Amino acid sequence: MNEVLKVAKIDTIAIKPYLSMKNFIIFLAIALFMTISMKRADMFLYMSFFMTLMYQSYPFIVGESSGLERVYRMFGFDNRNVVRGRYLWVITSGLFVIILGLIISLLASFVLEKEGLKLQEYGLTVLVYYWILILIVSFQYPLMFKLEYSKARQFSTIPLFLTFMIIFLVGNFLGLNKVEELALFAIKNIEVVIACFLCILFAILFISIKISEKFYCEKEI
C-alpha cells in the first residue's frame, strides 16, 4: 500500500507544472461566462467534469516523456503497485475536482435561482459524471499501460466517443419526458441508485485494474 501511495504522490508532483493557476482561472472564467449567459448554475459542475477528462491521461504523457516508468522499475517498485497507484491518482483527483465543481455549482444555484441548494439534484449529476469518468478511464488505462500514450492515444478517444454516443442514443430513444421520469425516480430512490452505481463502479474498476496489471507486467520498458 505504501508503494501505491508513493506512485500516486509522484504522479501528482510530475504533472503539477501543468496544473497551473492560469489554467484554473481560464476554466473558471469559461464556467462563469456559461453560467451567466445560460443562467445555469450546473455549468461549474460540467466544466469540472470536462477538466477531469482532459487531465486524466497526463500521468502517462509526463511519465513517457520523462522516463518515469523506468525510474519506478529502477527503484524496484512492484509493477502492480505502479498500476494501482495510477488508478488511485485518477480516482481521487477526479472525485476532488468534481466535488469542487459541485460546491461552486451549489453556491451559484443559491445566488442565481434563490431556491436554496439543490443538493439531491446535483448530487445525482455528480454520480453520473463520476461513473462516466471511471467508465472512460477503465477502457483507456489498459490501452495506455499496454501501448504507451503515444501509441494508444489514437485509440483512447474511442471509449469517450462511444460513451457519449450511447448516452445520446439512449436519450433520443427514451425521449425527454422518459429521461425526466427516470431522473425523478432516481432522486426519490437515491440510496438504491447510489448502491447500484457503486457496485457497477467497483466491478468495472476491478476488471480494468487486473487487465492493466497483466499488460504492464508483460511490458518491456
C-alpha positions, -999 to 999 in steps of 0.1 A, spaced: 0 0 0 29 23 7 42 20 -28 7 26 -42 5 59 -23 41 68 -34 32 63 -71 1 85 -67 21 112 -50 49 111 -76 24 113 -104 8 143 -88 42 160 -84 51 151 -120 21 168 -135 20 197 -111 36 222 -136 6 215 -159 -19 223 -132 -12 260 -132 -33 287 -117 -36 302 -152 -54 271 -165 -77 270 -134 -87 307 -139 -94 300 -176 -117 271 -167 -133 292 -140 -139 321 -164 -154 299 -191 -177 283 -165 -187 317 -151 -195 330 -186 -216 300 -195 -234 302 -161 -243 339 -166 -252 336 -203 -272 303 -200 -285 310 -164 -275 275 -154 -255 270 -122 -245 235 -131 -220 248 -157 -193 248 -130 -201 211 -124 -199 204 -161 -166 222 -166 -151 203 -136 -161 171 -153 -146 183 -186 -114 192 -167 -110 157 -152 -114 142 -187 -86 165 -200 -61 157 -173 -67 120 -166 -41 109 -192 -14 134 -181 5 109 -158 11 88 -189 21 118 -211 46 131 -184 57 96 -175 65 87 -210 84 119 -218 104 119 -185 110 81 -183 91 79 -150 82 42 -156 119 33 -159 125 51 -126 98 30 -109 114 -2 -122 149 10 -113 140 15 -77 122 -19 -75 86 -7 -75 61 -36 -79 45 -33 -113 11 -40 -98 16 -12 -73 25 12 -101 -8 4 -119 -28 7 -87 -11 40 -78 -20 55 -111 -56 43 -108 -57 58 -72 -45 91 -86 -73 94 -112 -100 81 -88 -91 106 -61 -82 136 -82 -113 132 -104 -135 130 -73 -119 160 -58 -123 182 -89 -159 171 -95 -168 178 -58 -152 212 -61 -174 219 -91 -204 206 -71 -197 231 -43 -193 260 -66 -225 250 -85 -245 247 -53 -234 282 -43 -241 296 -78 -276 280 -78 -284 297 -45 -273 331 -59 -290 327 -93 -322 309 -85 -329 319 -49 -344 284 -43 -319 270 -19 -293 244 -25 -302 216 -50 -282 190 -32 -301 159 -43 -303 170 -80 -267 180 -83 -256 150 -62 -271 127 -88 -253 146 -115 -220 141 -97 -227 103 -96 -234 102 -133 -203 123 -142 -181 103 -119 -195 70 -133 -188 82 -169 -152 92 -159 -145 58 -143 -160 41 -173 -138 60 -198 -107 55 -176 -114 18 -173 -112 15 -211 -84 39 -217 -59 30 -190 -53 -7 -200 -45 6 -235 -21 31 -222 -4 6 -199 0 -18 -228 9 5 -257 21 38 -240 3 70 -245 19 80 -279 7 47 -294 -26 44 -275 -39 80 -280 -53 72 -314 -75 45 -298 -80 63 -264 -108 86 -278 -129 56 -289 -143 49 -254 -151 86 -249 -169 87 -283 -188 55 -276 -198 66 -241 -213 99 -253 -229 82 -284 -246 57 -262 -259 84 -239 -271 104 -269 -289 74 -285 -305 63 -252 -317 98 -245 -332 101 -280 -347 67 -278 -364 72 -245 -373 108 -251 -371 139 -228 -402 130 -208 -389 95 -200 -355 107 -191 -371 132 -167 -392 105 -152 -361 83 -147 -343 112 -131 -372 119 -107 -373 81 -99 -335 82 -92 -338 112 -69 -367 96 -50 -347 64 -46 -312 79 -42 -300 53 -18 -307 24 -42 -292 44 -71 -260 51 -52 -257 14 -42 -261 3 -78 -237 29 -91 -210 18 -65 -214 -19 -73 -211 -13 -111 -182 11 -105 -162 -13 -83 -168 -42 -108 -156 -22 -138 -126 -8 -119 -116 -42 -106 -117 -58 -141 -98 -28 -156 -71 -28 -129 -65 -66 -134 -62 -62 -172 -38 -32 -167 -17 -52 -143 -14 -80 -167 -4 -57 -196 21 -37 -175 38 -67 -161 44 -81 -196 55 -47 -210 91 -41 -218 104 -6 -208 
